[in-house]
């Protein structure tokens, strides 16, 4: 399983297509989109709209990411160190991308080497983030529940993912 580093002690899970559309519709130019997440209300709006999910407070290290659906789980109950519910995500191109949050300072530097691309059915999903250690590897499991309409957002952006 591919691993990526937690740049600036975090990751962002996002829909590249929908993020680009949001930036264009709101006339937010440039390659430094991290500033839009931290300097104004756009970060909250992007998160509550199901375009991106920030994972902050992540110990600097390499992590793997995977998707599970429904009641299927990759991490066993004894392997889950942190769980965060209430996240929403929308995709229009069967894709979910993960990158170290530091790469948002210059999105032109995001490539296949420093990001992870996972497949997810188009439409809305509610996401439960489960983090833990499986077979000695640090892992984020994104448990997706397919939804017919946009689910209510109740994710806690202050959740931290420090664990050993």
C-alpha positions in Angstrom: 0.0 0.0 0.0 1.3 3.4 -1.0 2.3 5.8 1.8 2.6 9.6 1.9 4.1 12.0 4.4 2.0 14.3 6.7 3.2 17.6 5.4 2.6 20.4 7.9 1.3 17.8 10.3 -1.8 17.0 8.2 -3.5 15.8 5.1 -6.4 17.0 3.0 -8.8 14.6 1.3 -10.3 16.3 -1.6 -12.1 16.2 -5.0 -9.7 17.9 -7.5 -12.4 18.5 -10.0 -14.9 20.1 -7.5 -12.1 22.1 -5.7 -11.0 23.6 -9.1 -14.6 24.4 -9.9 -15.1 26.1 -6.4 -11.9 28.2 -6.8 -13.0 29.3 -10.3 -16.6 30.2 -9.3 -15.3 32.2 -6.3 -12.5 33.9 -8.3 -9.8 32.6 -6.0 -6.6 32.7 -8.2 -3.1 31.3 -7.7 -1.5 28.1 -6.7 -1.4 28.8 -2.9 -4.8 27.6 -1.9 -3.8 26.8 1.7 -4.3 30.5 2.4 -8.0 30.2 1.5 -8.4 27.4 4.0 -6.8 29.4 6.9 -7.3 33.1 6.2 -11.0 33.3 5.5 -14.4 31.5 5.4 -13.6 29.6 2.2 -12.0 26.7 4.1 -15.1 26.1 6.2 -17.3 26.4 3.1 -15.2 24.0 1.1 -15.3 21.5 3.9 -19.1 21.8 4.6 -19.7 21.5 0.9 -18.1 18.0 0.8 -15.2 19.1 -1.4 -12.4 18.7 1.0 -11.8 17.1 4.4 -8.8 18.4 6.4 -7.0 16.0 8.7 -4.9 18.1 11.1 -2.9 17.2 14.2 -1.2 14.3 12.5 2.2 13.2 13.8 4.9 13.6 11.1 5.4 10.3 9.5 4.3 8.2 6.5 0.7 7.0 6.3 -1.4 4.8 4.1 -5.0 5.5 3.1 -7.8 3.1 2.1 -11.5 3.2 1.6 -14.0 0.8 3.1 -17.8 0.9 2.5 -20.8 0.0 4.5 -20.1 -2.4 7.4 -16.8 -3.6 5.9 -13.8 -2.4 7.9 -10.1 -2.7 7.3 -9.0 -1.7 10.8 -10.3 -4.0 13.5 -11.9 -2.5 16.6 -8.7 -3.1 18.6 -6.6 -1.4 15.9 -8.5 2.0 15.8 -6.8 4.7 17.8 -8.9 7.7 16.7 -12.3 7.9 15.0 -14.0 11.0 13.7 -17.6 10.9 12.3 -19.8 13.4 10.5 -17.8 14.2 7.4 -19.3 14.5 4.0 -17.8 14.1 0.5 -18.9 14.5 -3.0 -17.3 13.2 -6.2 -18.1 13.6 -9.8 -15.2 11.6 -11.3 -15.1 8.5 -9.1 -12.1 9.9 -7.4 -10.9 10.8 -3.9 -7.4 12.3 -3.6 -5.2 12.6 -0.5 -2.2 14.9 -0.2 -0.1 16.3 2.6 -1.6 19.6 3.6 1.6 21.5 2.9 1.2 20.9 -0.8 -1.7 23.3 -0.8 0.8 26.1 -0.5 1.6 25.3 -4.2 -0.9 22.9 -5.8 1.2 22.8 -9.0 3.6 20.6 -7.0 1.0 17.9 -6.4 1.8 14.8 -8.5 1.3 11.0 -8.5 4.4 10.5 -6.2 3.2 12.7 -3.3 -0.5 12.0 -3.4 -2.8 9.0 -3.2 -5.8 8.5 -5.5 -8.6 6.2 -4.4 -11.7 5.2 -6.2 -15.1 6.1 -4.9 -18.5 5.9 -6.6 -19.9 9.2 -7.8 -22.3 11.1 -5.7 -22.6 11.9 -2.0 -21.1 9.9 0.8 -20.9 10.3 4.6 -17.4 9.6 5.8 -16.2 8.1 9.0 -12.4 8.5 9.5 -10.7 5.7 11.4 -7.0 5.9 12.1 -4.8 3.3 13.6 -2.1 0.8 13.1 -2.5 -2.4 11.0 0.3 -4.9 10.7 2.8 -2.3 12.1 1.7 0.4 9.5 0.0 3.7 10.2 -3.3 3.7 8.3 -6.2 6.0 7.7 -9.4 4.1 6.8 -12.1 6.2 5.2 -15.4 4.4 5.7 -17.8 5.7 3.1 -21.6 5.3 3.4 -23.3 6.1 0.0 -26.1 8.7 0.3 -28.9 9.7 -2.1 -28.7 13.4 -1.2 -26.2 15.7 0.5 -25.8 14.5 4.1 -25.7 16.8 7.1 -22.2 17.9 8.0 -21.1 17.5 11.6 -17.4 16.7 11.3 -15.1 18.1 14.0 -12.2 19.9 12.3 -10.4 20.1 15.7 -9.9 16.3 15.9 -6.3 15.4 16.2 -4.7 12.1 15.0 -1.7 11.7 17.3 -1.3 8.0 18.0 1.4 5.4 18.1 
